[in-house]
Amino acid sequence: MTEIDNTLYIDDREKRDVQVLAEILNDNVEITRLEIGDALMRGVIFEFKRGEDFVSSVFDQRLFIQISNMTEKYQNAFILISDNFRNTEMIYNSRSKRPNFSGIIASCVARGIIPIFTDSIENSLKLVDLISAKVTDGKIRERPIKRVSLKEKQIGIVCSLPGISDKRAKNLLLHFGNIISILTAPEHDVASVPGLGPKTAKKLAAILRKPYKP
């Protein structure tokens, strides 16, 4: 364990209003480039999201990739959502054909992060100081002790594909044996996997074959 300072590090890509508010609320703020997350304090990493951004990150598969990166490199990681649960759930339900917002939250928790709904970015910034102080007691380990297993990484990669839940990812991995076989499998083989079907298989085939446009 080593002593650490009380500097609040804010990613320089974060919105200017967040940077300014951080400087108002904290005496020691440094705007810098963070490899992961939006704020770092006392060795604890934080991702800031507005309600709409949180929902968008679910649908474009960013959320669970971000969670994997944060929990792999940091022992303590948090997502702070500057909206309330109900509003964010309503945004999600308006975009989902099969609403299950509680399931999304449960999936975050299962991956090691509890999303915290703070109502405002001001409350989010205040919680960065309070949470980091509580979980570290002013000290940080020389290196993160949390490890993500190969199985968890494989499931996380497959879950990043459109329409693939944890259960579907496990079924695909059990059926094909590895990720590369899933990506190269014929559409009809994917459709035969329990829980998938032709519709999901077609969606996967379309996204995998579509040319990249820079």
N, C-alpha and C positions, 0 to 999 in steps of 0.2 A: 504494500500500500504506500502511496506517496501523497504528500500534501499537494493540493491544487488551489489555484486562485479562484476568484469569484467573477471572472470575466464572462459576459454573455456574448457568445460569438453568433452573429447573424449572417446567413449566406448572402453574398452580394447580389444574387439574382432574385432575392426576395423583393416584393413590392416596396417602393419607396416609403409609402405611408407606414408600413410595418417597421421599417428601419428607423424612421423618425420617432415613432411611438416607443420603440424599444429604448432609444436614447433618452427619452423623457422619463421613462419608468425606472431605468437602471443607471447607476452611477458609472459603471464600467462596461461599456459596450464596444465591441470591435466588429466592424463590417469586413468580412473576408470570404474567401471561396471555400465552401464546405464540400467535401466529396460526397457526403450523404446527408440528407435531412436539411432543415431550414434553420435550426438553432441548436447550439451545443453549449451546455453549461455544466461545469463540474464533472465532465466526462459522461454526461447523460445526453442522448440525442433526441431531438424532437422534430416531427414533421407537422407543419401547419397546413390545414385545409379549411376552406369554406365549405358549406354544405353541398353546394353544386359541384365543387371540385372533388369532394369525397365520392359522390355518386358517379361522376365521370370516370374517376380512377378505377371504380369497380367495373364499369362497362368496357373500358379500353385496356383492362388487365394490368394497369400500372400498380394498383394497390398492393397486391400480394407480392409483386416483385420488390417494391419498396420495403415492405415488411421483412422479406427475406434478407435484403441487403442490410437493413438496420440491425436486425437481431443477430446476424452473423458477425458483425463487427463490434457491436456494443452489448454490454450486459443489460443495460437499462435503456429502453427505447419507448417513446410514446407518440401517439397521433392525437393532436389537439384540433378539434373541429369547432370553428367559430360560428356555430349555429346550434339550435337545440335539436334533440332527437326527433321530435315529431315533425318539424319542418323538413329535416333531412330525409326522413322516412317518406314523406309525401312526395318529395322530388324523385326519390328512387322508384316509388310505386307508379308515378306518372310515366316512367320510362321502361318499366319491366312488364313483360307479359305474364310472368309468374312471380308476383311480389313476395319476397321473403327477406325483408330487411334485417330481421332478427338473426336470420341464418348468416348474413354477411358479417354482422358483429361477432357472432359465435365463431366464425372462421378466422377472424382477426385474433380473437382471444386464444384459439387453438394454436395459432402460429406465434404466440408470445407477446402480443400487443393488445392492450385494452384501449379502444378509442374513447376519448373523453370529450364530451360535448360541453363547450364553455360559453356559448351564446355570443361571444365577441372576441376579436383579436386582442383587445386589451386584457381580458381575462386569461386568454391563452398565454400571453407574455408574463403575466403575474404568476401563473402556474409553473412556468419554466423555472423561475427562481425557487418557488416553494417546493416543487416536486424534486428538483435536483438536490436541494439541500437535505430533504428528508431521506432520500434513498442512498445518499453517499456519506452523510454525516461529515462532510468536508474533506473526504478522502476518495481516491479512485484507484482501482487496481492497475497494475502496470500494463496488463493486457486483458481483453475481454475473456471471460471464462465460458461463455455460452457457445455451444457448438451445434451446428445444423447437420443432421445426418445426411448421407447420400440419398437415402429413401425420401426424406423430406425435400431435398433439392430436386429430385426427379419428379415428384408429385407437383412441386411448385412450377417447374418448367412446363409440364403438360397442362396445368391449370391456367397458364397464360394464354392458351388457345381459346378462341371464341366458343362460348357455350359449354365449356368443360368445367364441371364442379370437381370437388375432391373425390367423390364416389366414382364419377366417370373417368377421372384420371387414373384411379387405382384399377378400374376395370380394363382400361386400355393397356396399362403397363402389365397387368396379369396376362392379358390376351396376347400381346405382341412381344413381351419380354424386355424391351428397351425402347428408348425415345426415338432413335433413328428409324426403327422399324415402324413406329407409329406414323412418322412423318412421310415415309415412303410407301405406306400401305395403300393398295387400291381402295377406291371409295366403297365398293361393295363389301370389302373385308371389314372396314371401319363400321359400316352400318350393321354388321352382324354382331358386334360387341354388345353385351347386355347393357341396357340403359342409353344406348346411342341412337340407332335408327337412321333411316335414309336422310331425313331432314338435317340432322346435325352433321352427318358425314358429308353431305353436299356443301354445307357451310364451311367445314374445315377444308375440303378440297379447293373451294373457291379462294379462300384466303391464302392457302399455301402455294397455289399456282399463279396467283395474280402478280404481274411484274411490279417490281419496286420502281417508284417514280420519285427521284430526288427533288 
